């Protein structure tokens, strides 16, 4: 069976964000020989964009993705325009950091709305406007479909099929998909849609595990091997299309991993990636 390689591991900084600041996370990745990192915008802002970029370059870390842009739907034109401007800043930040893509969590229903088709149209329109800016700068945008439980508040794009449909409509020059096993493991059309995406659209691959039972729908993700996801089968399906990028561990875990010694968390990530990735 095809084994992952240690150098393919990347750490999404959310995994230890409660214990360490971004400087500590960057230095921790270097210390544990984790060669990839995916920082969040608030952490970059706290450290400073230039300093974050300097440290990442100093430690020769690959930036597998930048979290995050998106949140396109808004209650009125003014809100949507403000979001577009903020997303353009996110593109600029991703470029400064040398990110391989800007990950997009597209947003859910605007406040007070029940119009899900309308929210999805706003996502399409907002993405189209941002794509023009991102293409000019050369920053790929990665649509991340989220589990349907987040359709109302976080992302109304909930399947690989919906993400592929957007790529078909808007063109996949600089537009693709971030595949997160936590959000897509349930999808009966996973293999079909991964094949439809093909190498060009597969921009990022995120790993963790789905615990059963899940105690918190946002902050109870499992470490690889502790849940029910066949991570290896999903990775092999992605890599069968030619994906050769990093495997990004992204774990929100208020009840477990955010309470652990972060050095031990990183050690566990490395071990579990090789055994269950």
Secondary structure, DSSP 4 states (H G I P E B T S, - for coil): -PPPPGGGEEEEGGGGTTT--HHHHHHHHHHTT--EEE-BHHHHHHH-HHHHHHHHHHTT-EE--EEEEE----SSHHHHHHHHHHHHHHHHHHHHHTBS-EEEE-B-PPTT---HHHHHHHHHHHHHHHHHHHHHHT--EEE----GGGTTTTBS--SHHHHHHHHHHH-SSSEEEEEEHHHHTT-TTHHHHHHHHHHHHEEEEEE-B--SS-S-TTTBPBPTTSSS--HHHHHHHHHHTT----EEE---BTTTGGGS-HHHHHHHHHHHHHHH-
